[in-house]
Amino acid sequence: MASTLAPKCPVCGKAKSQDFTPFCSAGCKDRDLLQWLGEGYKVPGAPVSPDQLADHFSGDAGRDGES
Ligand SMILES: [Zn+2]
């Protein structure tokens, strides 16, 4: 544990590339971004497009007039 911090890709653990720092490649950069977006969609209150909301709630929307 006394070694200097080896710059590694946080996605796959390979040595990072200067062009895609801190990732090793564009693929890992994209993967990290997609993971981020995926997490965001799971979090309540996160920005979601109206279309997605409509699709998500279409099952319950039918009970609107019930009271
Ligand atoms: Zn990588």
N, CA, C, O and the ligand as a Tripos MOL2 file, in Angstrom:
@<TRIPOS>MOLECULE
protein
  269   267    68     0     0
PROTEIN
NO_CHARGES

@<TRIPOS>ATOM
      1 N           0.8340   -1.2180    0.0000 N.3       1 MET1
      2 CA          0.0000    0.0000    0.0000 C.3       1 MET1
      3 C           0.8600    1.2570    0.0000 C.2       1 MET1
      4 O           0.3260    2.3650    0.0550 O.2       1 MET1
      5 N           2.1790    1.1080   -0.0600 N.am      2 ALA2
      6 CA          3.0650    2.2620    0.0190 C.3       2 ALA2
      7 C           3.3980    2.8200   -1.3630 C.2       2 ALA2
      8 O           4.1280    3.8020   -1.4980 O.2       2 ALA2
      9 N           2.8550    2.1790   -2.3660 N.am      3 SER3
     10 CA          3.1820    2.6530   -3.7120 C.3       3 SER3
     11 C           2.3920    3.9110   -4.0580 C.2       3 SER3
     12 O           1.3870    4.2220   -3.4180 O.2       3 SER3
     13 N           2.8430    4.6050   -5.0440 N.am      4 THR4
     14 CA          2.1140    5.7990   -5.4790 C.3       4 THR4
     15 C           0.8130    5.3850   -6.1380 C.2       4 THR4
     16 O           0.6680    4.2530   -6.6000 O.2       4 THR4
     17 N          -0.1040    6.2870   -6.1750 N.am      5 LEU5
     18 CA         -1.4040    5.9860   -6.7600 C.3       5 LEU5
     19 C          -1.2520    5.6690   -8.2410 C.2       5 LEU5
     20 O          -0.8710    6.5250   -9.0410 O.2       5 LEU5
     21 N          -1.5540    4.4380   -8.5870 N.am      6 ALA6
     22 CA         -1.4920    4.0770  -10.0030 C.3       6 ALA6
     23 C          -2.7860    4.4980  -10.6750 C.2       6 ALA6
     24 O          -3.8600    4.0370  -10.2880 O.2       6 ALA6
     25 N          -2.7050    5.3490  -11.6570 N.am      7 PRO7
     26 CA         -3.9260    5.7800  -12.3480 C.3       7 PRO7
     27 C          -4.5570    4.6330  -13.1090 C.2       7 PRO7
     28 O          -4.0140    4.1430  -14.0990 O.2       7 PRO7
     29 N          -5.6950    4.2230  -12.6340 N.am      8 LYS8
     30 CA         -6.3760    3.1090  -13.2850 C.3       8 LYS8
     31 C          -7.7830    3.5130  -13.6930 C.2       8 LYS8
     32 O          -8.4030    4.3860  -13.0860 O.2       8 LYS8
     33 N          -8.2600    2.8700  -14.7130 N.am      9 CYS9
     34 CA         -9.6260    3.0940  -15.1710 C.3       9 CYS9
     35 C         -10.5930    2.6250  -14.0930 C.2       9 CYS9
     36 O         -10.5390    1.4620  -13.6950 O.2       9 CYS9
     37 N         -11.4760    3.4940  -13.6090 N.am     10 PRO10
     38 CA        -12.4200    3.1170  -12.5550 C.3      10 PRO10
     39 C         -13.4740    2.1310  -13.0300 C.2      10 PRO10
     40 O         -14.1660    1.5190  -12.2160 O.2      10 PRO10
     41 N         -13.5990    1.9760  -14.3320 N.am     11 VAL11
     42 CA        -14.6220    1.0680  -14.8560 C.3      11 VAL11
     43 C         -14.1010   -0.3570  -14.9250 C.2      11 VAL11
     44 O         -14.7490   -1.2830  -14.4380 O.2      11 VAL11
     45 N         -12.9220   -0.5350  -15.5330 N.am     12 CYS12
     46 CA        -12.4380   -1.8970  -15.7450 C.3      12 CYS12
     47 C         -11.1210   -2.1570  -15.0210 C.2      12 CYS12
     48 O         -10.6880   -3.3060  -14.9370 O.2      12 CYS12
     49 N         -10.4720   -1.1140  -14.4950 N.am     13 GLY13
     50 CA         -9.2670   -1.3290  -13.7100 C.3      13 GLY13
     51 C          -7.9920   -1.3790  -14.5320 C.2      13 GLY13
     52 O          -6.9090   -1.5780  -13.9820 O.2      13 GLY13
     53 N          -8.1040   -1.2040  -15.8250 N.am     14 LYS14
     54 CA         -6.9010   -1.1860  -16.6600 C.3      14 LYS14
     55 C          -6.2050    0.1650  -16.5230 C.2      14 LYS14
     56 O          -6.7760    1.1300  -16.0150 O.2      14 LYS14
     57 N          -4.9660    0.2090  -16.9860 N.am     15 ALA15
     58 CA         -4.2330    1.4700  -16.9610 C.3      15 ALA15
     59 C          -4.9790    2.5040  -17.7890 C.2      15 ALA15
     60 O          -5.4410    2.2180  -18.8930 O.2      15 ALA15
     61 N          -5.0880    3.7010  -17.2460 N.am     16 LYS16
     62 CA         -5.8770    4.7100  -17.9450 C.3      16 LYS16
     63 C          -5.1060    5.2880  -19.1190 C.2      16 LYS16
     64 O          -3.8800    5.2060  -19.1870 O.2      16 LYS16
     65 N          -5.8460    5.8660  -20.0250 N.am     17 SER17
     66 CA         -5.2310    6.5180  -21.1780 C.3      17 SER17
     67 C          -5.2980    8.0230  -20.9900 C.2      17 SER17
     68 O          -6.2800    8.5460  -20.4630 O.2      17 SER17
     69 N          -4.2640    8.7130  -21.4170 N.am     18 GLN18
     70 CA         -4.2550   10.1630  -21.2550 C.3      18 GLN18
     71 C          -5.3770   10.8060  -22.0460 C.2      18 GLN18
     72 O          -5.9040   11.8500  -21.6610 O.2      18 GLN18
     73 N          -5.7360   10.1810  -23.1460 N.am     19 ASP19
     74 CA         -6.7710   10.7680  -23.9910 C.3      19 ASP19
     75 C          -8.1510   10.6640  -23.3530 C.2      19 ASP19
     76 O          -9.0340   11.4790  -23.6210 O.2      19 ASP19
     77 N          -8.3260    9.6580  -22.5090 N.am     20 PHE20
     78 CA         -9.6630    9.4210  -21.9400 C.3      20 PHE20
     79 C          -9.6420    9.4600  -20.4220 C.2      20 PHE20
     80 O         -10.5480    8.9430  -19.7690 O.2      20 PHE20
     81 N          -8.6070   10.0720  -19.8630 N.am     21 THR21
     82 CA         -8.4970   10.1490  -18.4200 C.3      21 THR21
     83 C          -9.7950   10.5850  -17.7870 C.2      21 THR21
     84 O         -10.4330   11.4930  -18.3180 O.2      21 THR21
     85 N         -10.2300    9.9990  -16.6870 N.am     22 PRO22
     86 CA         -9.5030    8.9560  -15.9550 C.3      22 PRO22
     87 C          -9.8020    7.5480  -16.4510 C.2      22 PRO22
     88 O          -9.5510    6.5780  -15.7360 O.2      22 PRO22
     89 N         -10.3270    7.4220  -17.6460 N.am     23 PHE23
     90 CA        -10.6850    6.1000  -18.1510 C.3      23 PHE23
     91 C          -9.6160    5.5880  -19.1000 C.2      23 PHE23
     92 O          -8.7010    6.3240  -19.4710 O.2      23 PHE23
     93 N          -9.7330    4.3190  -19.4940 N.am     24 CYS24
     94 CA         -8.7230    3.7030  -20.3510 C.3      24 CYS24
     95 C          -9.1120    3.8410  -21.8130 C.2      24 CYS24
     96 O          -8.2690    3.7150  -22.7010 O.2      24 CYS24
     97 N         -10.3710    4.0950  -22.0560 N.am     25 SER25
     98 CA        -10.8130    4.1610  -23.4520 C.3      25 SER25
     99 C         -12.1450    4.8860  -23.5300 C.2      25 SER25
    100 O         -12.7890    5.1300  -22.5100 O.2      25 SER25
    101 N         -12.5510    5.2280  -24.7340 N.am     26 ALA26
    102 CA        -13.8400    5.8950  -24.9140 C.3      26 ALA26
    103 C         -14.9710    4.9820  -24.4790 C.2      26 ALA26
    104 O         -16.0010    5.4420  -23.9860 O.2      26 ALA26
    105 N         -14.7710    3.6790  -24.6640 N.am     27 GLY27
    106 CA        -15.8080    2.7240  -24.2890 C.3      27 GLY27
    107 C         -16.0940    2.7860  -22.7970 C.2      27 GLY27
    108 O         -17.2520    2.8020  -22.3800 O.2      27 GLY27
    109 N         -15.0350    2.8210  -21.9950 N.am     28 CYS28
    110 CA        -15.2300    2.8570  -20.5520 C.3      28 CYS28
    111 C         -15.8110    4.2000  -20.1330 C.2      28 CYS28
    112 O         -16.5970    4.2740  -19.1890 O.2      28 CYS28
    113 N         -15.4270    5.2550  -20.8310 N.am     29 LYS29
    114 CA        -15.9710    6.5730  -20.5200 C.3      29 LYS29
    115 C         -17.4850    6.5540  -20.7530 C.2      29 LYS29
    116 O         -18.2550    7.0390  -19.9240 O.2      29 LYS29
    117 N         -17.8910    5.9990  -21.8700 N.am     30 ASP30
    118 CA        -19.3160    5.9120  -22.1780 C.3      30 ASP30
    119 C         -20.0310    5.0330  -21.1640 C.2      30 ASP30
    120 O         -21.1440    5.3320  -20.7340 O.2      30 ASP30
    121 N         -19.3760    3.9520  -20.7950 N.am     31 ARG31
    122 CA        -20.0070    3.0240  -19.8610 C.3      31 ARG31
    123 C         -20.2580    3.7110  -18.5210 C.2      31 ARG31
    124 O         -21.3060    3.5350  -17.8990 O.2      31 ARG31
    125 N         -19.2740    4.4930  -18.0940 N.am     32 ASP32
    126 CA        -19.4270    5.2010  -16.8320 C.3      32 ASP32
    127 C         -20.5700    6.2000  -16.9220 C.2      32 ASP32
    128 O         -21.3660    6.3370  -15.9920 O.2      32 ASP32
    129 N         -20.6420    6.8930  -18.0490 N.am     33 LEU33
    130 CA        -21.6950    7.8890  -18.2300 C.3      33 LEU33
    131 C         -23.0600    7.2080  -18.2380 C.2      33 LEU33
    132 O         -24.0070    7.6940  -17.6200 O.2      33 LEU33
    133 N         -23.1550    6.0960  -18.9310 N.am     34 LEU34
    134 CA        -24.4270    5.3770  -18.9970 C.3      34 LEU34
    135 C         -24.8290    4.8990  -17.6140 C.2      34 LEU34
    136 O         -26.0020    4.9410  -17.2410 O.2      34 LEU34
    137 N         -23.8350    4.4430  -16.8590 N.am     35 GLN35
    138 CA        -24.1270    3.9930  -15.4990 C.3      35 GLN35
    139 C         -24.6850    5.1510  -14.6870 C.2      35 GLN35
    140 O         -25.6300    4.9970  -13.9130 O.2      35 GLN35
    141 N         -24.0800    6.3010  -14.8840 N.am     36 TRP36
    142 CA        -24.5310    7.5040  -14.1770 C.3      36 TRP36
    143 C         -25.9810    7.8000  -14.5260 C.2      36 TRP36
    144 O         -26.8090    8.0410  -13.6480 O.2      36 TRP36
    145 N         -26.2720    7.7770  -15.8130 N.am     37 LEU37
    146 CA        -27.6340    8.0600  -16.2490 C.3      37 LEU37
    147 C         -28.5870    7.0130  -15.7070 C.2      37 LEU37
    148 O         -29.6960    7.3340  -15.2800 O.2      37 LEU37
    149 N         -28.1540    5.7560  -15.7230 N.am     38 GLY38
    150 CA        -28.9990    4.6860  -15.2150 C.3      38 GLY38
    151 C         -29.3320    4.9130  -13.7540 C.2      38 GLY38
    152 O         -30.4760    4.7270  -13.3380 O.2      38 GLY38
    153 N         -28.3510    5.3100  -12.9840 N.am     39 GLU39
    154 CA        -28.5880    5.5790  -11.5680 C.3      39 GLU39
    155 C         -29.5640    6.7340  -11.4280 C.2      39 GLU39
    156 O         -30.4570    6.7060  -10.5810 O.2      39 GLU39
    157 N         -29.3880    7.7510  -12.2660 N.am     40 GLY40
    158 CA        -30.2330    8.9370  -12.1750 C.3      40 GLY40
    159 C         -31.6870    8.6160  -12.4070 C.2      40 GLY40
    160 O         -32.5660    9.1640  -11.7430 O.2      40 GLY40
    161 N         -31.9460    7.7230  -13.3530 N.am     41 TYR41
    162 CA        -33.3310    7.4050  -13.6620 C.3      41 TYR41
    163 C         -33.9950    6.6550  -12.5120 C.2      41 TYR41
    164 O         -35.2160    6.6880  -12.3560 O.2      41 TYR41
    165 N         -33.1730    5.9790  -11.7090 N.am     42 LYS42
    166 CA        -33.7540    5.2010  -10.6120 C.3      42 LYS42
    167 C         -34.1010    6.0900   -9.4270 C.2      42 LYS42
    168 O         -34.9190    5.7230   -8.5840 O.2      42 LYS42
    169 N         -33.4780    7.2510   -9.3690 N.am     43 VAL43
    170 CA        -33.6820    8.1220   -8.2160 C.3      43 VAL43
    171 C         -34.9570    8.9420   -8.3740 C.2      43 VAL43
    172 O         -35.1040    9.6560   -9.3660 O.2      43 VAL43
    173 N         -35.8830    8.8560   -7.4180 N.am     44 PRO44
    174 CA        -37.1080    9.6390   -7.4890 C.3      44 PRO44
    175 C         -36.7950   11.1240   -7.5240 C.2      44 PRO44
    176 O         -35.9470   11.5960   -6.7660 O.2      44 PRO44
    177 N         -37.4610   11.8600   -8.3850 N.am     45 GLY45
    178 CA        -37.2350   13.2840   -8.4550 C.3      45 GLY45
    179 C         -36.1830   13.6710   -9.4680 C.2      45 GLY45
    180 O         -35.9890   14.8520   -9.7560 O.2      45 GLY45
    181 N         -35.5040   12.6720  -10.0090 N.am     46 ALA46
    182 CA        -34.5110   12.9820  -11.0280 C.3      46 ALA46
    183 C         -35.2150   13.4320  -12.2930 C.2      46 ALA46
    184 O         -36.3290   12.9930  -12.5780 O.2      46 ALA46
    185 N         -34.5700   14.3070  -13.0560 N.am     47 PRO47
    186 CA        -35.1850   14.7830  -14.2890 C.3      47 PRO47
    187 C         -35.4720   13.6460  -15.2500 C.2      47 PRO47
    188 O         -34.5720   12.9110  -15.6580 O.2      47 PRO47
    189 N         -36.7240   13.5170  -15.6000 N.am     48 VAL48
    190 CA        -37.1410   12.4890  -16.5500 C.3      48 VAL48
    191 C         -38.0310   13.1460  -17.5900 C.2      48 VAL48
    192 O         -38.8040   14.0500  -17.2730 O.2      48 VAL48
    193 N         -37.9240   12.6990  -18.8070 N.am     49 SER49
    194 CA        -38.7140   13.3200  -19.8630 C.3      49 SER49
    195 C         -40.1920   13.0110  -19.6470 C.2      49 SER49
    196 O         -40.5360   11.9230  -19.1840 O.2      49 SER49
    197 N         -41.0850   13.9790  -19.9870 N.am     50 PRO50
    198 CA        -42.5380   13.7780  -19.8130 C.3      50 PRO50
    199 C         -43.0210   12.5080  -20.4790 C.2      50 PRO50
    200 O         -43.9230   11.8390  -19.9750 O.2      50 PRO50
    201 N         -42.4250   12.1760  -21.6100 N.am     51 ASP51
    202 CA        -42.8500   10.9690  -22.3080 C.3      51 ASP51
    203 C         -42.6260    9.7360  -21.4470 C.2      51 ASP51
    204 O         -43.4680    8.8400  -21.3880 O.2      51 ASP51
    205 N         -41.4850    9.7030  -20.7860 N.am     52 GLN52
    206 CA        -41.1850    8.5590  -19.9440 C.3      52 GLN52
    207 C         -42.1390    8.5110  -18.7560 C.2      52 GLN52
    208 O         -42.5830    7.4360  -18.3510 O.2      52 GLN52
    209 N         -42.4470    9.6690  -18.2050 N.am     53 LEU53
    210 CA        -43.3690    9.7150  -17.0720 C.3      53 LEU53
    211 C         -44.7450    9.2270  -17.5060 C.2      53 LEU53
    212 O         -45.3720    8.4180  -16.8230 O.2      53 LEU53
    213 N         -45.2040    9.7220  -18.6380 N.am     54 ALA54
    214 CA        -46.5160    9.3250  -19.1350 C.3      54 ALA54
    215 C         -46.5620    7.8160  -19.3380 C.2      54 ALA54
    216 O         -47.5420    7.1530  -19.0010 O.2      54 ALA54
    217 N         -45.4850    7.2960  -19.8930 N.am     55 ASP55
    218 CA        -45.4250    5.8610  -20.1360 C.3      55 ASP55
    219 C         -45.4420    5.0980  -18.8220 C.2      55 ASP55
    220 O         -46.0600    4.0400  -18.7060 O.2      55 ASP55
    221 N         -44.7600    5.6480  -17.8460 N.am     56 HIS56
    222 CA        -44.6110    4.9700  -16.5590 C.3      56 HIS56
    223 C         -45.9250    4.9590  -15.7820 C.2      56 HIS56
    224 O         -46.2520    3.9870  -15.1020 O.2      56 HIS56
    225 N         -46.6660    6.0520  -15.8960 N.am     57 PHE57
    226 CA        -47.8800    6.1770  -15.0870 C.3      57 PHE57
    227 C         -49.1480    5.8750  -15.8800 C.2      57 PHE57
    228 O         -50.2510    6.0230  -15.3550 O.2      57 PHE57
    229 N         -49.0070    5.4580  -17.1230 N.am     58 SER58
    230 CA        -50.1800    5.2530  -17.9750 C.3      58 SER58
    231 C         -51.1220    4.2300  -17.3280 C.2      58 SER58
    232 O         -52.3320    4.2900  -17.5440 O.2      58 SER58
    233 N         -50.5940    3.3110  -16.5520 N.am     59 GLY59
    234 CA        -51.4240    2.2920  -15.9310 C.3      59 GLY59
    235 C         -52.3600    2.8690  -14.9050 C.2      59 GLY59
    236 O         -53.4880    2.3930  -14.7730 O.2      59 GLY59
    237 N         -51.9360    3.8790  -14.1730 N.am     60 ASP60
    238 CA        -52.7590    4.4710  -13.1120 C.3      60 ASP60
    239 C         -53.5560    5.6680  -13.5920 C.2      60 ASP60
    240 O         -54.5190    6.0800  -12.9450 O.2      60 ASP60
    241 N         -53.1570    6.2250  -14.7240 N.am     61 ALA61
    242 CA        -53.7830    7.4520  -15.1980 C.3      61 ALA61
    243 C         -55.2670    7.2370  -15.4750 C.2      61 ALA61
    244 O         -56.0420    8.1920  -15.4230 O.2      61 ALA61
    245 N         -55.6750    6.0180  -15.7640 N.am     62 GLY62
    246 CA        -57.0520    5.7390  -16.1010 C.3      62 GLY62
    247 C         -57.9960    5.9870  -14.9480 C.2      62 GLY62
    248 O         -59.1950    6.1690  -15.1580 O.2      62 GLY62
    249 N         -57.4820    5.9980  -13.7390 N.am     63 ARG63
    250 CA        -58.3610    6.1620  -12.5540 C.3      63 ARG63
    251 C         -58.5190    7.6200  -12.1830 C.2      63 ARG63
    252 O         -58.9080    7.9390  -11.0590 O.2      63 ARG63
    253 N         -58.2220    8.5070  -13.1180 N.am     64 ASP64
    254 CA        -58.1990    9.9380  -12.8140 C.3      64 ASP64
    255 C         -59.5770   10.4270  -12.3830 C.2      64 ASP64
    256 O         -59.6790   11.1860  -11.4190 O.2      64 ASP64
    257 N         -60.6580   10.0040  -13.0840 N.am     65 GLY65
    258 CA        -61.9800   10.5440  -12.8230 C.3      65 GLY65
    259 C         -62.6410    9.9070  -11.6210 C.2      65 GLY65
    260 O         -63.7580   10.2890  -11.2700 O.2      65 GLY65
    261 N         -62.0170    8.9840  -10.9980 N.am     66 GLU66
    262 CA        -62.6350    8.2820   -9.8810 C.3      66 GLU66
    263 C         -62.5470    9.1020   -8.5910 C.2      66 GLU66
    264 O         -61.4570    9.4900   -8.1710 O.2      66 GLU66
    265 N         -63.6780    9.3590   -7.9780 N.am     67 SER67
    266 CA        -63.6200   10.0970   -6.7000 C.3      67 SER67
    267 C         -64.9110    9.9340   -5.9270 C.2      67 SER67
    268 O         -65.0480   10.4810   -4.8320 O.2      67 SER67
    269 ZN        -11.4900    0.8400  -18.7410 Zn       68 ZN68
@<TRIPOS>BOND
     1     1     2 1
     2     2     3 1
     3     3     4 2
     4     3     5 am
     5     5     6 1
     6     6     7 1
     7     7     8 2
     8     7     9 am
     9     9    10 1
    10    10    11 1
    11    11    12 2
    12    11    13 am
    13    13    14 1
    14    14    15 1
    15    15    16 2
    16    15    17 am
    17    17    18 1
    18    18    19 1
    19    19    20 2
    20    19    21 am
    21    21    22 1
    22    22    23 1
    23    23    24 2
    24    23    25 am
    25    25    26 1
    26    26    27 1
    27    27    28 2
    28    27    29 am
    29    29    30 1
    30    30    31 1
    31    31    32 2
    32    31    33 am
    33    33    34 1
    34    34    35 1
    35    35    36 2
    36    35    37 am
    37    37    38 1
    38    38    39 1
    39    39    40 2
    40    39    41 am
    41    41    42 1
    42    42    43 1
    43    43    44 2
    44    43    45 am
    45    45    46 1
    46    46    47 1
    47    47    48 2
    48    47    49 am
    49    49    50 1
    50    50    51 1
    51    51    52 2
    52    51    53 am
    53    53    54 1
    54    54    55 1
    55    55    56 2
    56    55    57 am
    57    57    58 1
    58    58    59 1
    59    59    60 2
    60    59    61 am
    61    61    62 1
    62    62    63 1
    63    63    64 2
    64    63    65 am
    65    65    66 1
    66    66    67 1
    67    67    68 2
    68    67    69 am
    69    69    70 1
    70    70    71 1
    71    71    72 2
    72    71    73 am
    73    73    74 1
    74    74    75 1
    75    75    76 2
    76    75    77 am
    77    77    78 1
    78    78    79 1
    79    79    80 2
    80    79    81 am
    81    81    82 1
    82    82    83 1
    83    83    84 2
    84    83    85 am
    85    85    86 1
    86    86    87 1
    87    87    88 2
    88    87    89 am
    89    89    90 1
    90    90    91 1
    91    91    92 2
    92    91    93 am
    93    93    94 1
    94    94    95 1
    95    95    96 2
    96    95    97 am
    97    97    98 1
    98    98    99 1
    99    99   100 2
   100    99   101 am
   101   101   102 1
   102   102   103 1
   103   103   104 2
   104   103   105 am
   105   105   106 1
   106   106   107 1
   107   107   108 2
   108   107   109 am
   109   109   110 1
   110   110   111 1
   111   111   112 2
   112   111   113 am
   113   113   114 1
   114   114   115 1
   115   115   116 2
   116   115   117 am
   117   117   118 1
   118   118   119 1
   119   119   120 2
   120   119   121 am
   121   121   122 1
   122   122   123 1
   123   123   124 2
   124   123   125 am
   125   125   126 1
   126   126   127 1
   127   127   128 2
   128   127   129 am
   129   129   130 1
   130   130   131 1
   131   131   132 2
   132   131   133 am
   133   133   134 1
   134   134   135 1
   135   135   136 2
   136   135   137 am
   137   137   138 1
   138   138   139 1
   139   139   140 2
   140   139   141 am
   141   141   142 1
   142   142   143 1
   143   143   144 2
   144   143   145 am
   145   145   146 1
   146   146   147 1
   147   147   148 2
   148   147   149 am
   149   149   150 1
   150   150   151 1
   151   151   152 2
   152   151   153 am
   153   153   154 1
   154   154   155 1
   155   155   156 2
   156   155   157 am
   157   157   158 1
   158   158   159 1
   159   159   160 2
   160   159   161 am
   161   161   162 1
   162   162   163 1
   163   163   164 2
   164   163   165 am
   165   165   166 1
   166   166   167 1
   167   167   168 2
   168   167   169 am
   169   169   170 1
   170   170   171 1
   171   171   172 2
   172   171   173 am
   173   173   174 1
   174   174   175 1
   175   175   176 2
   176   175   177 am
   177   177   178 1
   178   178   179 1
   179   179   180 2
   180   179   181 am
   181   181   182 1
   182   182   183 1
   183   183   184 2
   184   183   185 am
   185   185   186 1
   186   186   187 1
   187   187   188 2
   188   187   189 am
   189   189   190 1
   190   190   191 1
   191   191   192 2
   192   191   193 am
   193   193   194 1
   194   194   195 1
   195   195   196 2
   196   195   197 am
   197   197   198 1
   198   198   199 1
   199   199   200 2
   200   199   201 am
   201   201   202 1
   202   202   203 1
   203   203   204 2
   204   203   205 am
   205   205   206 1
   206   206   207 1
   207   207   208 2
   208   207   209 am
   209   209   210 1
   210   210   211 1
   211   211   212 2
   212   211   213 am
   213   213   214 1
   214   214   215 1
   215   215   216 2
   216   215   217 am
   217   217   218 1
   218   218   219 1
   219   219   220 2
   220   219   221 am
   221   221   222 1
   222   222   223 1
   223   223   224 2
   224   223   225 am
   225   225   226 1
   226   226   227 1
   227   227   228 2
   228   227   229 am
   229   229   230 1
   230   230   231 1
   231   231   232 2
   232   231   233 am
   233   233   234 1
   234   234   235 1
   235   235   236 2
   236   235   237 am
   237   237   238 1
   238   238   239 1
   239   239   240 2
   240   239   241 am
   241   241   242 1
   242   242   243 1
   243   243   244 2
   244   243   245 am
   245   245   246 1
   246   246   247 1
   247   247   248 2
   248   247   249 am
   249   249   250 1
   250   250   251 1
   251   251   252 2
   252   251   253 am
   253   253   254 1
   254   254   255 1
   255   255   256 2
   256   255   257 am
   257   257   258 1
   258   258   259 1
   259   259   260 2
   260   259   261 am
   261   261   262 1
   262   262   263 1
   263   263   264 2
   264   263   265 am
   265   265   266 1
   266   266   267 1
   267   267   268 2
@<TRIPOS>SUBSTRUCTURE
     1 MET1         2 RESIDUE 1 A MET
     2 ALA2         6 RESIDUE 1 A ALA
     3 SER3        10 RESIDUE 1 A SER
     4 THR4        14 RESIDUE 1 A THR
     5 LEU5        18 RESIDUE 1 A LEU
     6 ALA6        22 RESIDUE 1 A ALA
     7 PRO7        26 RESIDUE 1 A PRO
     8 LYS8        30 RESIDUE 1 A LYS
     9 CYS9        34 RESIDUE 1 A CYS
    10 PRO10       38 RESIDUE 1 A PRO
    11 VAL11       42 RESIDUE 1 A VAL
    12 CYS12       46 RESIDUE 1 A CYS
    13 GLY13       50 RESIDUE 1 A GLY
    14 LYS14       54 RESIDUE 1 A LYS
    15 ALA15       58 RESIDUE 1 A ALA
    16 LYS16       62 RESIDUE 1 A LYS
    17 SER17       66 RESIDUE 1 A SER
    18 GLN18       70 RESIDUE 1 A GLN
    19 ASP19       74 RESIDUE 1 A ASP
    20 PHE20       78 RESIDUE 1 A PHE
    21 THR21       82 RESIDUE 1 A THR
    22 PRO22       86 RESIDUE 1 A PRO
    23 PHE23       90 RESIDUE 1 A PHE
    24 CYS24       94 RESIDUE 1 A CYS
    25 SER25       98 RESIDUE 1 A SER
    26 ALA26      102 RESIDUE 1 A ALA
    27 GLY27      106 RESIDUE 1 A GLY
    28 CYS28      110 RESIDUE 1 A CYS
    29 LYS29      114 RESIDUE 1 A LYS
    30 ASP30      118 RESIDUE 1 A ASP
    31 ARG31      122 RESIDUE 1 A ARG
    32 ASP32      126 RESIDUE 1 A ASP
    33 LEU33      130 RESIDUE 1 A LEU
    34 LEU34      134 RESIDUE 1 A LEU
    35 GLN35      138 RESIDUE 1 A GLN
    36 TRP36      142 RESIDUE 1 A TRP
    37 LEU37      146 RESIDUE 1 A LEU
    38 GLY38      150 RESIDUE 1 A GLY
    39 GLU39      154 RESIDUE 1 A GLU
    40 GLY40      158 RESIDUE 1 A GLY
    41 TYR41      162 RESIDUE 1 A TYR
    42 LYS42      166 RESIDUE 1 A LYS
    43 VAL43      170 RESIDUE 1 A VAL
    44 PRO44      174 RESIDUE 1 A PRO
    45 GLY45      178 RESIDUE 1 A GLY
    46 ALA46      182 RESIDUE 1 A ALA
    47 PRO47      186 RESIDUE 1 A PRO
    48 VAL48      190 RESIDUE 1 A VAL
    49 SER49      194 RESIDUE 1 A SER
    50 PRO50      198 RESIDUE 1 A PRO
    51 ASP51      202 RESIDUE 1 A ASP
    52 GLN52      206 RESIDUE 1 A GLN
    53 LEU53      210 RESIDUE 1 A LEU
    54 ALA54      214 RESIDUE 1 A ALA
    55 ASP55      218 RESIDUE 1 A ASP
    56 HIS56      222 RESIDUE 1 A HIS
    57 PHE57      226 RESIDUE 1 A PHE
    58 SER58      230 RESIDUE 1 A SER
    59 GLY59      234 RESIDUE 1 A GLY
    60 ASP60      238 RESIDUE 1 A ASP
    61 ALA61      242 RESIDUE 1 A ALA
    62 GLY62      246 RESIDUE 1 A GLY
    63 ARG63      250 RESIDUE 1 A ARG
    64 ASP64      254 RESIDUE 1 A ASP
    65 GLY65      258 RESIDUE 1 A GLY
    66 GLU66      262 RESIDUE 1 A GLU
    67 SER67      266 RESIDUE 1 A SER
    68 ZN68       269 GROUP 0 **** ****
